[in-house]
Amino acid sequence: MQHLVLACHITGVYDVNRNMTLADDSYEFVREWAESVAAANLKGVIFHNNFSDETCARYENEHISFERISYNPAFNPNVYRYFVYRDYLAEMMQVQGVFVTDVSDVTLAQNPFIHPLYTANPDALFCGDEPKTLNNEWMLAHAEHLRAQIPDYAAYEERFASEALLNCGVFGGAFPLFMDFLQQLCDLHESYNHSNKTAYTGDMGAFNYLARTRFNDNLQHGAPVNTVFKAYENDRIDCWFRHK
């Protein structure tokens, strides 16, 4: 049985988070992530659409592998990655646990799969969070499309307004629960987010909605799962993941 850490690097598409289009064959975007996964002695997979064969051959090793994908522009890259993970894991055998993360602003500080909190909670969904509540200006704007599409979205926002904002840049858990969550997340995006024409991707909105309405009793977020978001705590080693 193996544990996996997955990330996705899609280029050639305008990146709404960085306000730029990423260069096709720049390994520097994923270097720190890959090196941190290897340092934790884990298996990491980078899904990509534009790394050259030479780059993949140069940096592939016993810990890091590359999987070329075809990007479907019907969905923003932030959303499309979930379909990539779902389809890949559906074909995998002997997977015990999985984390999926952002690739350019997340690094591993330690192996999460051997931490007592993880091993003692096989039914937990572990995820990142932010030092703000769900009821904040950015999230209200981000959820505009989903609020208009999902019948109980506004009621969920009201119910969980004062709860911590969860961050989908890091989430994972034991394989059965993780795959259940991932499939439901993909279903949400396919049903409600395919026609999103707003300036926001809907990935944070759908993630928080699903986690809070269907998996709230399973949630484990904040330390030791992640450092404080955007606090740039690069020297912390007491958490599993550093996120900016």
MOGIVEN-V116813 format. One record per run of one state. SS is the DSSP state (H for helix, E for strand, L for the rest). FROM is the first residue (numbers start at 0). TO is the last residue. If there is no record, write none. Layout:
# MOGIVEN-V116813
ss:SS from:FROM to:TO
ss:SS from:FROM to:TO
This chain:
# MOGIVEN-V116813
ss:L from:0 to:0
ss:E from:1 to:8
ss:L from:9 to:12
ss:E from:13 to:14
ss:L from:15 to:18
ss:E from:19 to:20
ss:L from:21 to:26
ss:H from:27 to:38
ss:L from:39 to:41
ss:E from:42 to:47
ss:L from:48 to:51
ss:H from:52 to:58
ss:L from:59 to:62
ss:E from:63 to:67
ss:L from:68 to:75
ss:H from:76 to:89
ss:L from:90 to:93
ss:E from:94 to:100
ss:L from:101 to:104
ss:E from:105 to:107
ss:L from:108 to:110
ss:H from:111 to:113
ss:L from:114 to:114
ss:H from:115 to:118
ss:L from:119 to:123
ss:E from:124 to:132
ss:L from:133 to:135
ss:H from:136 to:141
ss:L from:142 to:142
ss:H from:143 to:148
ss:L from:149 to:151
ss:H from:152 to:158
ss:L from:159 to:162
ss:E from:163 to:173
ss:H from:174 to:192
ss:L from:193 to:201
ss:H from:202 to:213
ss:L from:214 to:214
ss:H from:215 to:217
ss:E from:218 to:220
ss:L from:221 to:224
ss:E from:225 to:225
ss:L from:226 to:239
ss:E from:240 to:242
ss:L from:243 to:243
